[in-house]
Amino acid sequence: MMMTGMNTVVDIFCVGCGSIVGWKYESAHEKTQKYKEGKFILERFKVLGPDGSNYMVSHEALVSGSDAENA
């Protein structure tokens, strides 16, 4: 049971270390949530960058390419 209703999910894990890093929606039990089926969630704090450091998104990366630059 999730906040948005009942869903069937499967874990996504790292093949290198075996840690669970997220989940995939297999099926949604409510019609309004069917769009989630086949989609996945990765928990950013559980994923490391290519250099082994924690994956972090800078504020600049979040606004680059948006209309915020032209405002």
C-alpha positions as semicolon CSV with decimal commas, in nm:
position;residue;x (nm);y (nm);z (nm)
1;M;0,000;0,000;0,000
2;M;0,135;0,341;-0,101
3;M;-0,001;0,688;-0,044
4;T;-0,158;0,681;-0,391
5;G;-0,322;0,343;-0,342
6;M;-0,247;-0,026;-0,381
7;N;0,028;-0,113;-0,629
8;T;0,228;-0,425;-0,709
9;V;0,597;-0,335;-0,728
10;V;0,928;-0,515;-0,774
11;D;1,264;-0,405;-0,637
12;I;1,538;-0,267;-0,859
13;F;1,883;-0,360;-0,734
14;C;2,246;-0,288;-0,819
15;V;2,412;-0,584;-0,992
16;G;2,746;-0,471;-0,849
17;C;2,666;-0,465;-0,477
18;G;2,312;-0,603;-0,452
19;S;2,168;-0,293;-0,282
20;I;1,806;-0,207;-0,354
21;V;1,807;0,131;-0,534
22;G;1,440;0,168;-0,627
23;W;1,130;-0,008;-0,754
24;K;0,925;-0,071;-1,068
25;Y;0,546;-0,057;-1,082
26;E;0,420;-0,390;-1,213
27;S;0,048;-0,317;-1,172
28;A;-0,178;-0,056;-1,020
29;H;-0,504;-0,161;-0,864
30;E;-0,682;0,173;-0,915
31;K;-0,779;0,300;-1,262
32;T;-0,639;0,648;-1,194
33;Q;-0,295;0,500;-1,122
34;K;-0,265;0,271;-1,428
35;Y;-0,028;0,520;-1,598
36;K;0,243;0,408;-1,350
37;E;0,256;0,051;-1,478
38;G;0,598;-0,023;-1,629
39;K;0,749;0,296;-1,484
40;F;1,027;0,290;-1,226
41;I;1,158;0,498;-0,938
42;L;1,528;0,529;-0,851
43;E;1,610;0,674;-0,511
44;R;1,880;0,931;-0,583
45;F;2,046;0,904;-0,242
46;K;2,108;0,533;-0,304
47;V;2,281;0,583;-0,641
48;L;2,649;0,679;-0,673
49;G;2,798;0,887;-0,951
50;P;3,066;0,756;-1,191
51;D;3,343;0,872;-0,955
52;G;3,190;0,691;-0,655
53;S;3,052;1,003;-0,491
54;N;2,686;1,049;-0,399
55;Y;2,476;1,158;-0,694
56;M;2,374;1,518;-0,640
57;V;2,201;1,758;-0,876
58;S;2,311;2,119;-0,850
59;H;2,059;2,401;-0,857
60;E;2,210;2,521;-1,187
61;A;2,143;2,183;-1,348
62;L;1,780;2,202;-1,243
63;V;1,721;2,539;-1,412
64;S;1,950;2,506;-1,717
65;G;1,762;2,502;-2,040
66;S;1,450;2,641;-1,877
67;D;1,283;2,977;-1,918
68;A;1,434;3,075;-1,581
69;E;1,758;3,170;-1,761
70;N;1,575;3,414;-1,985
71;A;1,371;3,580;-1,710
